[in-house]
Amino acid sequence: MEHSGSQQLCNTSGGSIAPVEFDYTHIVGWFHAEKIYQQIYDFIPNNGWFCEIGAFAGKSTAYFQQLCKVNNHKKVNHLVIDTFEGTKNEHEHILQSFDKPLFEVFRENMEKCGFNLDEIFVKTGKSQEILLYEFPHHFFDAIYIDGDHSYEAVKMDLKLAKLKVKKGGIIAGHDIDIPSVWRALREEFGKFEFDKYQKSFIVYNY
Ligand SMILES: C[S@@+](CC[C@H](N)C(=O)[O-])C[C@H]1O[C@@H](n2cnc3c(N)ncnc32)[C@H](O)[C@@H]1O
């Protein structure tokens, strides 16, 4: 039996045992940057903006929404950008295993976690175009980049992040172990902090 936000488990005799919350850990994905997401959440002021590039089935998105829900003393506007087509040569196999389009999987996962999709700003398309054309400079308090990992795309995402994040705001991202990501990062930022376990970098925009 399934209902919004939790699943009721039954034991073999049909009796009810403790309900298990459906949360981000149940969503297929690659997210393990909880500490950096917490740092980002803590950094963003009330009514500030967080932009997340690359959501896939919503694992990282659900974690950020969970932070917002638990710490509801401030409101953070959460923008998600994804093509919802997966990344070429990375996600074909997993997309085939879904019985519905990726956006539907994302939407359902948000519902199962108990999050209202109306409270998340979701833009479908390429981050390199959406950021360039649809947002003013120095708009976001923080960006986390986990979209297309090709060198050209990461380089463009980083360049746009520098323009679109406020001075002193956070630019962070995933998959520093991928050579194309590391190369683009080294070229765009001489110095940055990184965490091997979270496979993430973080830098304050200057
Ligand atoms: C590694 S996944 C994101 C994983 C996610 N953060 C998680 O929690 O598991 C990368 C995502 O980037 C998306 N993507 C690929 N190219 C993109 C682009 N140019 N702009 C925006 N999103 C893109 C893919 O559709 C995919 O969902």
The ligand as a Gaussian input file, in Angstrom:
#p B3LYP/6-31G(d) Opt

LIG

0 1
 C       24.193000      12.776000     -13.002000
 S       22.577000      13.204000     -13.375000
 C       22.075000      14.168000     -11.981000
 C       22.008000      13.365000     -10.744000
 C       21.236000      13.951000      -9.608000
 N       21.794000      15.206000      -9.127000
 C       21.072000      12.957000      -8.482000
 O       20.764000      13.382000      -7.390000
 O       21.225000      11.758000      -8.655000
 C       22.767000      14.400000     -14.655000
 C       21.484000      15.005000     -15.155000
 O       21.819000      16.084000     -16.010000
 C       20.859000      16.148000     -17.046000
 N       21.477000      16.874000     -18.160000
 C       22.304000      16.408000     -19.133000
 N       22.694000      17.403000     -19.940000
 C       22.111000      18.529000     -19.474000
 C       22.124000      19.891000     -19.884000
 N       22.832000      20.318000     -20.933000
 N       21.389000      20.778000     -19.167000
 C       20.654000      20.377000     -18.091000
 N       20.619000      19.098000     -17.661000
 C       21.320000      18.191000     -18.339000
 C       20.483000      14.713000     -17.334000
 O       19.193000      14.646000     -17.901000
 C       20.578000      14.083000     -15.933000
 O       19.317000      14.027000     -15.347000

